Amino acid sequence: MYNKVQTDLKFVEREKEVLKFWADNNIFKKSIDSKKKVQLTHSMMDHQLPMVNHTLDT
């Protein structure tokens, strides 16, 4: 039913590969630059009133 999970995942090596990919492709800089281009928007959810507790104390 389920595929067996590998037990030799070598997390440190995998993490180093991810960090190298991010460095080689300037991922962090691209993420910062992409946020500079986005215009700020508002929605009705930004102006919600606080929740009111409507329980009766008896």
mmCIF file of the N, C-alpha and C atoms, coordinates in Angstrom:
data_MODEL
# 
_entry.id   MODEL 
# 
loop_
_atom_site.group_PDB 
_atom_site.id 
_atom_site.type_symbol 
_atom_site.label_atom_id 
_atom_site.label_alt_id 
_atom_site.label_comp_id 
_atom_site.label_asym_id 
_atom_site.label_entity_id 
_atom_site.label_seq_id 
_atom_site.pdbx_PDB_ins_code 
_atom_site.Cartn_x 
_atom_site.Cartn_y 
_atom_site.Cartn_z 
_atom_site.occupancy 
_atom_site.B_iso_or_equiv 
_atom_site.pdbx_formal_charge 
_atom_site.auth_seq_id 
_atom_site.auth_comp_id 
_atom_site.auth_asym_id 
_atom_site.auth_atom_id 
_atom_site.pdbx_PDB_model_num 
ATOM 1   N N  . MET A 1 1  ? 0.816   -1.188 0.000  1.00 0.00 ? 1  MET A N  1 
ATOM 2   C CA . MET A 1 1  ? 0.000   0.000  0.000  1.00 0.00 ? 1  MET A CA 1 
ATOM 3   C C  . MET A 1 1  ? 0.871   1.268  0.000  1.00 0.00 ? 1  MET A C  1 
ATOM 4   N N  . TYR A 1 2  ? 1.855   1.321  0.892  1.00 0.00 ? 2  TYR A N  1 
ATOM 5   C CA . TYR A 1 2  ? 2.750   2.472  0.972  1.00 0.00 ? 2  TYR A CA 1 
ATOM 6   C C  . TYR A 1 2  ? 4.153   2.066  0.558  1.00 0.00 ? 2  TYR A C  1 
ATOM 7   N N  . ASN A 1 3  ? 4.864   2.978  -0.064 1.00 0.00 ? 3  ASN A N  1 
ATOM 8   C CA . ASN A 1 3  ? 6.262   2.718  -0.380 1.00 0.00 ? 3  ASN A CA 1 
ATOM 9   C C  . ASN A 1 3  ? 7.101   2.875  0.873  1.00 0.00 ? 3  ASN A C  1 
ATOM 10  N N  . LYS A 1 4  ? 8.070   2.023  1.025  1.00 0.00 ? 4  LYS A N  1 
ATOM 11  C CA . LYS A 1 4  ? 8.940   2.093  2.191  1.00 0.00 ? 4  LYS A CA 1 
ATOM 12  C C  . LYS A 1 4  ? 9.762   3.383  2.138  1.00 0.00 ? 4  LYS A C  1 
ATOM 13  N N  . VAL A 1 5  ? 9.885   4.039  3.271  1.00 0.00 ? 5  VAL A N  1 
ATOM 14  C CA . VAL A 1 5  ? 10.649  5.276  3.381  1.00 0.00 ? 5  VAL A CA 1 
ATOM 15  C C  . VAL A 1 5  ? 12.126  4.935  3.508  1.00 0.00 ? 5  VAL A C  1 
ATOM 16  N N  . GLN A 1 6  ? 12.949  5.637  2.741  1.00 0.00 ? 6  GLN A N  1 
ATOM 17  C CA . GLN A 1 6  ? 14.388  5.404  2.825  1.00 0.00 ? 6  GLN A CA 1 
ATOM 18  C C  . GLN A 1 6  ? 14.908  5.853  4.180  1.00 0.00 ? 6  GLN A C  1 
ATOM 19  N N  . THR A 1 7  ? 15.851  5.123  4.706  1.00 0.00 ? 7  THR A N  1 
ATOM 20  C CA . THR A 1 7  ? 16.432  5.486  6.005  1.00 0.00 ? 7  THR A CA 1 
ATOM 21  C C  . THR A 1 7  ? 17.794  6.131  5.861  1.00 0.00 ? 7  THR A C  1 
ATOM 22  N N  . ASP A 1 8  ? 18.329  6.179  4.650  1.00 0.00 ? 8  ASP A N  1 
ATOM 23  C CA . ASP A 1 8  ? 19.654  6.764  4.437  1.00 0.00 ? 8  ASP A CA 1 
ATOM 24  C C  . ASP A 1 8  ? 19.543  8.080  3.653  1.00 0.00 ? 8  ASP A C  1 
ATOM 25  N N  . LEU A 1 9  ? 18.773  9.020  4.162  1.00 0.00 ? 9  LEU A N  1 
ATOM 26  C CA . LEU A 1 9  ? 18.495  10.251 3.425  1.00 0.00 ? 9  LEU A CA 1 
ATOM 27  C C  . LEU A 1 9  ? 19.651  11.243 3.425  1.00 0.00 ? 9  LEU A C  1 
ATOM 28  N N  . LYS A 1 10 ? 20.583  11.111 4.327  1.00 0.00 ? 10 LYS A N  1 
ATOM 29  C CA . LYS A 1 10 ? 21.765  11.983 4.363  1.00 0.00 ? 10 LYS A CA 1 
ATOM 30  C C  . LYS A 1 10 ? 21.357  13.463 4.335  1.00 0.00 ? 10 LYS A C  1 
ATOM 31  N N  . PHE A 1 11 ? 20.707  13.879 5.395  1.00 0.00 ? 11 PHE A N  1 
ATOM 32  C CA . PHE A 1 11 ? 20.141  15.220 5.459  1.00 0.00 ? 11 PHE A CA 1 
ATOM 33  C C  . PHE A 1 11 ? 21.171  16.328 5.275  1.00 0.00 ? 11 PHE A C  1 
ATOM 34  N N  . VAL A 1 12 ? 22.348  16.170 5.843  1.00 0.00 ? 12 VAL A N  1 
ATOM 35  C CA . VAL A 1 12 ? 23.367  17.215 5.749  1.00 0.00 ? 12 VAL A CA 1 
ATOM 36  C C  . VAL A 1 12 ? 23.772  17.422 4.286  1.00 0.00 ? 12 VAL A C  1 
ATOM 37  N N  . GLU A 1 13 ? 24.000  16.345 3.569  1.00 0.00 ? 13 GLU A N  1 
ATOM 38  C CA . GLU A 1 13 ? 24.376  16.462 2.164  1.00 0.00 ? 13 GLU A CA 1 
ATOM 39  C C  . GLU A 1 13 ? 23.260  17.090 1.338  1.00 0.00 ? 13 GLU A C  1 
ATOM 40  N N  . ARG A 1 14 ? 22.021  16.700 1.610  1.00 0.00 ? 14 ARG A N  1 
ATOM 41  C CA . ARG A 1 14 ? 20.886  17.257 0.877  1.00 0.00 ? 14 ARG A CA 1 
ATOM 42  C C  . ARG A 1 14 ? 20.741  18.751 1.155  1.00 0.00 ? 14 ARG A C  1 
ATOM 43  N N  . GLU A 1 15 ? 20.948  19.133 2.405  1.00 0.00 ? 15 GLU A N  1 
ATOM 44  C CA . GLU A 1 15 ? 20.856  20.549 2.761  1.00 0.00 ? 15 GLU A CA 1 
ATOM 45  C C  . GLU A 1 15 ? 21.953  21.356 2.065  1.00 0.00 ? 15 GLU A C  1 
ATOM 46  N N  . LYS A 1 16 ? 23.139  20.805 1.982  1.00 0.00 ? 16 LYS A N  1 
ATOM 47  C CA . LYS A 1 16 ? 24.235  21.485 1.280  1.00 0.00 ? 16 LYS A CA 1 
ATOM 48  C C  . LYS A 1 16 ? 23.910  21.656 -0.201 1.00 0.00 ? 16 LYS A C  1 
ATOM 49  N N  . GLU A 1 17 ? 23.254  20.653 -0.802 1.00 0.00 ? 17 GLU A N  1 
ATOM 50  C CA . GLU A 1 17 ? 22.854  20.761 -2.204 1.00 0.00 ? 17 GLU A CA 1 
ATOM 51  C C  . GLU A 1 17 ? 21.829  21.881 -2.398 1.00 0.00 ? 17 GLU A C  1 
ATOM 52  N N  . VAL A 1 18 ? 20.901  21.985 -1.475 1.00 0.00 ? 18 VAL A N  1 
ATOM 53  C CA . VAL A 1 18 ? 19.889  23.044 -1.553 1.00 0.00 ? 18 VAL A CA 1 
ATOM 54  C C  . VAL A 1 18 ? 20.551  24.415 -1.413 1.00 0.00 ? 18 VAL A C  1 
ATOM 55  N N  . LEU A 1 19 ? 21.441  24.558 -0.456 1.00 0.00 ? 19 LEU A N  1 
ATOM 56  C CA . LEU A 1 19 ? 22.135  25.830 -0.259 1.00 0.00 ? 19 LEU A CA 1 
ATOM 57  C C  . LEU A 1 19 ? 22.956  26.214 -1.485 1.00 0.00 ? 19 LEU A C  1 
ATOM 58  N N  . LYS A 1 20 ? 23.601  25.231 -2.106 1.00 0.00 ? 20 LYS A N  1 
ATOM 59  C CA . LYS A 1 20 ? 24.382  25.493 -3.318 1.00 0.00 ? 20 LYS A CA 1 
ATOM 60  C C  . LYS A 1 20 ? 23.461  25.946 -4.452 1.00 0.00 ? 20 LYS A C  1 
ATOM 61  N N  . PHE A 1 21 ? 22.311  25.298 -4.591 1.00 0.00 ? 21 PHE A N  1 
ATOM 62  C CA . PHE A 1 21 ? 21.350  25.686 -5.618 1.00 0.00 ? 21 PHE A CA 1 
ATOM 63  C C  . PHE A 1 21 ? 20.900  27.134 -5.413 1.00 0.00 ? 21 PHE A C  1 
ATOM 64  N N  . TRP A 1 22 ? 20.572  27.472 -4.146 1.00 0.00 ? 22 TRP A N  1 
ATOM 65  C CA . TRP A 1 22 ? 20.137  28.838 -3.841 1.00 0.00 ? 22 TRP A CA 1 
ATOM 66  C C  . TRP A 1 22 ? 21.252  29.836 -4.180 1.00 0.00 ? 22 TRP A C  1 
ATOM 67  N N  . ALA A 1 23 ? 22.480  29.511 -3.816 1.00 0.00 ? 23 ALA A N  1 
ATOM 68  C CA . ALA A 1 23 ? 23.600  30.421 -4.077 1.00 0.00 ? 23 ALA A CA 1 
ATOM 69  C C  . ALA A 1 23 ? 23.866  30.539 -5.568 1.00 0.00 ? 23 ALA A C  1 
ATOM 70  N N  . ASP A 1 24 ? 23.885  29.417 -6.278 1.00 0.00 ? 24 ASP A N  1 
ATOM 71  C CA . ASP A 1 24 ? 24.175  29.427 -7.716 1.00 0.00 ? 24 ASP A CA 1 
ATOM 72  C C  . ASP A 1 24 ? 23.124  30.191 -8.520 1.00 0.00 ? 24 ASP A C  1 
ATOM 73  N N  . ASN A 1 25 ? 21.888  30.186 -8.043 1.00 0.00 ? 25 ASN A N  1 
ATOM 74  C CA . ASN A 1 25 ? 20.783  30.797 -8.789 1.00 0.00 ? 25 ASN A CA 1 
ATOM 75  C C  . ASN A 1 25 ? 20.291  32.115 -8.182 1.00 0.00 ? 25 ASN A C  1 
ATOM 76  N N  . ASN A 1 26 ? 21.012  32.640 -7.188 1.00 0.00 ? 26 ASN A N  1 
ATOM 77  C CA . ASN A 1 26 ? 20.661  33.919 -6.541 1.00 0.00 ? 26 ASN A CA 1 
ATOM 78  C C  . ASN A 1 26 ? 19.193  33.958 -6.108 1.00 0.00 ? 26 ASN A C  1 
ATOM 79  N N  . ILE A 1 27 ? 18.726  32.874 -5.519 1.00 0.00 ? 27 ILE A N  1 
ATOM 80  C CA . ILE A 1 27 ? 17.313  32.755 -5.164 1.00 0.00 ? 27 ILE A CA 1 
ATOM 81  C C  . ILE A 1 27 ? 16.910  33.814 -4.131 1.00 0.00 ? 27 ILE A C  1 
ATOM 82  N N  . PHE A 1 28 ? 17.733  34.032 -3.123 1.00 0.00 ? 28 PHE A N  1 
ATOM 83  C CA . PHE A 1 28 ? 17.356  35.005 -2.087 1.00 0.00 ? 28 PHE A CA 1 
ATOM 84  C C  . PHE A 1 28 ? 17.225  36.401 -2.686 1.00 0.00 ? 28 PHE A C  1 
ATOM 85  N N  . LYS A 1 29 ? 18.189  36.815 -3.488 1.00 0.00 ? 29 LYS A N  1 
ATOM 86  C CA . LYS A 1 29 ? 18.131  38.138 -4.118 1.00 0.00 ? 29 LYS A CA 1 
ATOM 87  C C  . LYS A 1 29 ? 16.903  38.251 -5.019 1.00 0.00 ? 29 LYS A C  1 
ATOM 88  N N  . LYS A 1 30 ? 16.610  37.205 -5.770 1.00 0.00 ? 30 LYS A N  1 
ATOM 89  C CA . LYS A 1 30 ? 15.434  37.214 -6.643 1.00 0.00 ? 30 LYS A CA 1 
ATOM 90  C C  . LYS A 1 30 ? 14.152  37.358 -5.831 1.00 0.00 ? 30 LYS A C  1 
ATOM 91  N N  . SER A 1 31 ? 14.084  36.705 -4.676 1.00 0.00 ? 31 SER A N  1 
ATOM 92  C CA . SER A 1 31 ? 12.876  36.811 -3.854 1.00 0.00 ? 31 SER A CA 1 
ATOM 93  C C  . SER A 1 31 ? 12.703  38.226 -3.307 1.00 0.00 ? 31 SER A C  1 
ATOM 94  N N  . ILE A 1 32 ? 13.814  38.874 -2.911 1.00 0.00 ? 32 ILE A N  1 
ATOM 95  C CA . ILE A 1 32 ? 13.756  40.252 -2.426 1.00 0.00 ? 32 ILE A CA 1 
ATOM 96  C C  . ILE A 1 32 ? 13.359  41.192 -3.566 1.00 0.00 ? 32 ILE A C  1 
ATOM 97  N N  . ASP A 1 33 ? 13.983  41.023 -4.732 1.00 0.00 ? 33 ASP A N  1 
ATOM 98  C CA . ASP A 1 33 ? 13.677  41.877 -5.880 1.00 0.00 ? 33 ASP A CA 1 
ATOM 99  C C  . ASP A 1 33 ? 12.228  41.726 -6.325 1.00 0.00 ? 33 ASP A C  1 
ATOM 100 N N  . SER A 1 34 ? 11.688  40.516 -6.266 1.00 0.00 ? 34 SER A N  1 
ATOM 101 C CA . SER A 1 34 ? 10.311  40.305 -6.705 1.00 0.00 ? 34 SER A CA 1 
ATOM 102 C C  . SER A 1 34 ? 9.327   41.003 -5.778 1.00 0.00 ? 34 SER A C  1 
ATOM 103 N N  . LYS A 1 35 ? 9.674   41.108 -4.499 1.00 0.00 ? 35 LYS A N  1 
ATOM 104 C CA . LYS A 1 35 ? 8.786   41.781 -3.544 1.00 0.00 ? 35 LYS A CA 1 
ATOM 105 C C  . LYS A 1 35 ? 8.775   43.290 -3.763 1.00 0.00 ? 35 LYS A C  1 
ATOM 106 N N  . LYS A 1 36 ? 9.856   43.852 -4.292 1.00 0.00 ? 36 LYS A N  1 
ATOM 107 C CA . LYS A 1 36 ? 9.923   45.295 -4.556 1.00 0.00 ? 36 LYS A CA 1 
ATOM 108 C C  . LYS A 1 36 ? 8.962   45.694 -5.668 1.00 0.00 ? 36 LYS A C  1 
ATOM 109 N N  . LYS A 1 37 ? 8.670   44.782 -6.582 1.00 0.00 ? 37 LYS A N  1 
ATOM 110 C CA . LYS A 1 37 ? 7.819   45.076 -7.729 1.00 0.00 ? 37 LYS A CA 1 
ATOM 111 C C  . LYS A 1 37 ? 6.336   44.964 -7.413 1.00 0.00 ? 37 LYS A C  1 
ATOM 112 N N  . VAL A 1 38 ? 5.991   44.346 -6.300 1.00 0.00 ? 38 VAL A N  1 
ATOM 113 C CA . VAL A 1 38 ? 4.588   44.104 -5.958 1.00 0.00 ? 38 VAL A CA 1 
ATOM 114 C C  . VAL A 1 38 ? 3.986   45.353 -5.332 1.00 0.00 ? 38 VAL A C  1 
ATOM 115 N N  . GLN A 1 39 ? 2.814   45.742 -5.825 1.00 0.00 ? 39 GLN A N  1 
ATOM 116 C CA . GLN A 1 39 ? 2.113   46.876 -5.230 1.00 0.00 ? 39 GLN A CA 1 
ATOM 117 C C  . GLN A 1 39 ? 1.338   46.391 -4.012 1.00 0.00 ? 39 GLN A C  1 
ATOM 118 N N  . LEU A 1 40 ? 1.279   47.236 -3.011 1.00 0.00 ? 40 LEU A N  1 
ATOM 119 C CA . LEU A 1 40 ? 0.507   46.888 -1.824 1.00 0.00 ? 40 LEU A CA 1 
ATOM 120 C C  . LEU A 1 40 ? -0.977  46.998 -2.137 1.00 0.00 ? 40 LEU A C  1 
ATOM 121 N N  . THR A 1 41 ? -1.728  46.051 -1.659 1.00 0.00 ? 41 THR A N  1 
ATOM 122 C CA . THR A 1 41 ? -3.178  46.076 -1.852 1.00 0.00 ? 41 THR A CA 1 
ATOM 123 C C  . THR A 1 41 ? -3.861  45.917 -0.509 1.00 0.00 ? 41 THR A C  1 
ATOM 124 N N  . HIS A 1 42 ? -5.110  46.299 -0.458 1.00 0.00 ? 42 HIS A N  1 
ATOM 125 C CA . HIS A 1 42 ? -5.908  46.152 0.747  1.00 0.00 ? 42 HIS A CA 1 
ATOM 126 C C  . HIS A 1 42 ? -7.108  45.286 0.419  1.00 0.00 ? 42 HIS A C  1 
ATOM 127 N N  . SER A 1 43 ? -7.598  44.606 1.419  1.00 0.00 ? 43 SER A N  1 
ATOM 128 C CA . SER A 1 43 ? -8.825  43.845 1.255  1.00 0.00 ? 43 SER A CA 1 
ATOM 129 C C  . SER A 1 43 ? -9.730  44.145 2.438  1.00 0.00 ? 43 SER A C  1 
ATOM 130 N N  . MET A 1 44 ? -10.946 43.705 2.326  1.00 0.00 ? 44 MET A N  1 
ATOM 131 C CA . MET A 1 44 ? -11.879 43.911 3.431  1.00 0.00 ? 44 MET A CA 1 
ATOM 132 C C  . MET A 1 44 ? -11.410 43.179 4.686  1.00 0.00 ? 44 MET A C  1 
ATOM 133 N N  . MET A 1 45 ? -10.656 42.117 4.522  1.00 0.00 ? 45 MET A N  1 
ATOM 134 C CA . MET A 1 45 ? -10.166 41.360 5.670  1.00 0.00 ? 45 MET A CA 1 
ATOM 135 C C  . MET A 1 45 ? -9.189  42.195 6.504  1.00 0.00 ? 45 MET A C  1 
ATOM 136 N N  . ASP A 1 46 ? -8.577  43.206 5.902  1.00 0.00 ? 46 ASP A N  1 
ATOM 137 C CA . ASP A 1 46 ? -7.636  44.051 6.636  1.00 0.00 ? 46 ASP A CA 1 
ATOM 138 C C  . ASP A 1 46 ? -8.346  44.943 7.649  1.00 0.00 ? 46 ASP A C  1 
ATOM 139 N N  . HIS A 1 47 ? -9.651  45.112 7.484  1.00 0.00 ? 47 HIS A N  1 
ATOM 140 C CA . HIS A 1 47 ? -10.390 46.063 8.306  1.00 0.00 ? 47 HIS A CA 1 
ATOM 141 C C  . HIS A 1 47 ? -11.451 45.374 9.157  1.00 0.00 ? 47 HIS A C  1 
ATOM 142 N N  . GLN A 1 48 ? -11.223 44.138 9.510  1.00 0.00 ? 48 GLN A N  1 
ATOM 143 C CA . GLN A 1 48 ? -12.198 43.409 10.314 1.00 0.00 ? 48 GLN A CA 1 
ATOM 144 C C  . GLN A 1 48 ? -12.266 43.980 11.720 1.00 0.00 ? 48 GLN A C  1 
ATOM 145 N N  . LEU A 1 49 ? -13.471 43.954 12.265 1.00 0.00 ? 49 LEU A N  1 
ATOM 146 C CA . LEU A 1 49 ? -13.655 44.345 13.653 1.00 0.00 ? 49 LEU A CA 1 
ATOM 147 C C  . LEU A 1 49 ? -13.259 43.186 14.544 1.00 0.00 ? 49 LEU A C  1 
ATOM 148 N N  . PRO A 1 50 ? -12.850 43.486 15.768 1.00 0.00 ? 50 PRO A N  1 
ATOM 149 C CA . PRO A 1 50 ? -12.487 42.393 16.659 1.00 0.00 ? 50 PRO A CA 1 
ATOM 150 C C  . PRO A 1 50 ? -13.708 41.516 16.965 1.00 0.00 ? 50 PRO A C  1 
ATOM 151 N N  . MET A 1 51 ? -13.457 40.258 17.243 1.00 0.00 ? 51 MET A N  1 
ATOM 152 C CA . MET A 1 51 ? -14.534 39.331 17.579 1.00 0.00 ? 51 MET A CA 1 
ATOM 153 C C  . MET A 1 51 ? -15.147 39.743 18.919 1.00 0.00 ? 51 MET A C  1 
ATOM 154 N N  . VAL A 1 52 ? -16.446 39.607 19.011 1.00 0.00 ? 52 VAL A N  1 
ATOM 155 C CA . VAL A 1 52 ? -17.160 39.947 20.250 1.00 0.00 ? 52 VAL A CA 1 
ATOM 156 C C  . VAL A 1 52 ? -17.679 38.659 20.858 1.00 0.00 ? 52 VAL A C  1 
ATOM 157 N N  . ASN A 1 53 ? -17.490 38.523 22.131 1.00 0.00 ? 53 ASN A N  1 
ATOM 158 C CA . ASN A 1 53 ? -17.990 37.343 22.825 1.00 0.00 ? 53 ASN A CA 1 
ATOM 159 C C  . ASN A 1 53 ? -19.448 37.576 23.188 1.00 0.00 ? 53 ASN A C  1 
ATOM 160 N N  . HIS A 1 54 ? -20.336 36.775 22.622 1.00 0.00 ? 54 HIS A N  1 
ATOM 161 C CA . HIS A 1 54 ? -21.761 36.955 22.852 1.00 0.00 ? 54 HIS A CA 1 
ATOM 162 C C  . HIS A 1 54 ? -22.324 35.946 23.843 1.00 0.00 ? 54 HIS A C  1 
ATOM 163 N N  . THR A 1 55 ? -21.513 35.374 24.697 1.00 0.00 ? 55 THR A N  1 
ATOM 164 C CA . THR A 1 55 ? -22.023 34.412 25.671 1.00 0.00 ? 55 THR A CA 1 
ATOM 165 C C  . THR A 1 55 ? -22.651 35.172 26.822 1.00 0.00 ? 55 THR A C  1 
ATOM 166 N N  . LEU A 1 56 ? -23.646 34.565 27.406 1.00 0.00 ? 56 LEU A N  1 
ATOM 167 C CA . LEU A 1 56 ? -24.335 35.179 28.547 1.00 0.00 ? 56 LEU A CA 1 
ATOM 168 C C  . LEU A 1 56 ? -23.757 34.643 29.837 1.00 0.00 ? 56 LEU A C  1 
ATOM 169 N N  . ASP A 1 57 ? -23.422 35.527 30.722 1.00 0.00 ? 57 ASP A N  1 
ATOM 170 C CA . ASP A 1 57 ? -22.947 35.113 32.049 1.00 0.00 ? 57 ASP A CA 1 
ATOM 171 C C  . ASP A 1 57 ? -24.152 34.992 32.952 1.00 0.00 ? 57 ASP A C  1 
ATOM 172 N N  . THR A 1 58 ? -24.439 33.794 33.410 1.00 0.00 ? 58 THR A N  1 
ATOM 173 C CA . THR A 1 58 ? -25.605 33.618 34.287 1.00 0.00 ? 58 THR A CA 1 
ATOM 174 C C  . THR A 1 58 ? -25.204 33.029 35.600 1.00 0.00 ? 58 THR A C  1 
# 
